[in-house]
């Protein structure tokens, strides 16, 4: 009999490069399967690793965000005040 190994929400968040809150949202939406063990949510250790963002993809996203704020920063600030 093979036992399933689990990781915590924090460990998965670190692996995927996202926040713990984002992991909890993904669990609630059914995109990440988790099991409740006591008062803790546990994710099978073999959760697909391909869902994690690569370093290159994170850099591309960061670059796009910086470009957006450079071009539309003032508009975004004004929208945030309203």
NUVEXVEX-606181 format. One record per residue (C-alpha): x, y, z; residue in one letter. Coordinates in steps of 0.1 Angstrom, whole numbers, plus 2048, in hexadecimal, padded with zeros to 3 digits. Example, Ala and Ser with C-alpha at 12.3 -4.5 7.8 and 13.67 -1.06 7.14 Angstrom:
87B7D384EA 8897F5847S 
This chain:
800800800X 80E8227F6X 80983F80CX 8028617FDX 81987D808X 80C8A080DX 8198C380DX 80A8E281EX 7F990080EX 818915815X 82F8FB805X 81A8FA7E6X 8189207E5X 83E9227E5X 8419077CBX 8289197B4X 83693C7BBX 8149497C7X 8069547E9X 7F593D802X 7D59507FDX 7D69487D7X 7DB9237DFX 7BC9247F6X 7A89357DBX 7B391A7C2X 7A88FF7DBX 78690F7E0X 7819117BAX 78A8ED7B6X 7A98F27A2X 7BF8E37BDX 7B48C47CEX 7BB8C47F3X 7B28AE811X 7A98BB833X 7BE8AA84DX 7B38B786FX 7B18DC86BX 7CB8DD84FX 7C78DB829X 7E18C381AX 7E98C07F5X 7F689F7E6X 81C8A37E2X 8198987BDX 8038B67B5X 80C8BF791X 82C8D3792X 8288E076FX 80E8F977CX 82A90B78DX 83792A77BX 85992876DX 873943775X 87194F752X 84B952753X 84C965774X 86697D764X 84F983746X 83198A75DX 8469A2772X 8529B4753X 82E9B7746X 8229C5767X 83E9DE768X 8379E9744X 8129ED74CX 819A0276BX 832A17757X 818A1E73CX 7F8A20751X 804A26774X 7F3A48779X 7D2A3A76BX 7D4A1C782X 7DAA327A0X 7BCA48798X 7A6A29793X 7B2A1C7B5X 7A6A3C7C6X 783A3B7B7X 
